Amino acid sequence: MLVKGYTVSFHKAYWVLLIPIFLGISYYNIFFDWQLQYYSVNEAEDFGRYVFILVLSICQSFIYILLIRLAVFLLKYVFRNKEQNSSS
């Protein structure tokens, strides 16, 4: 996986899932978790805070997508083994 020339590719369904997950996580982070409504936006530091929160939100979204992908893989594996055991 960490070999030169190896590319990681997601199915298009995972990219479609990423957008609503990112929007939900960033909404939660901005309005509830970090409570940014109590800060001003007068300095570059305040703008940097928003950028930092959005970068964290996209990282969280990718982690959730990877967990969903792992769950789908495990479910496929479990059901495939059940089918093989029941047919033999």
Steps between C-alpha positions, in 0.01 A plus 500: 500500500788737563681385188614748238249521218206364704188713475207501736163531332158543651180395335286794387239418765751581773573839345126570489478407869791728584317823418202465741725357770740793461217754508351346814830475682609853407160641606529323834861610550438864412177558693509257791844353560722808460219756558639743244195726521656650814818607316554792266638481148721808506847353472681247288523276805121470506494406132772243570281351771222440244745343255642279775152380598409424138823303453424302815147441374620358168743272687217378722286441191771288338535298820123437505510397133784258574301353790195461275719335236642262762150412621384427144806282439442305823133449422587370153755266654258367762217441252734340248620253765141424605407423139800274456431315826129451426560374144752234607 
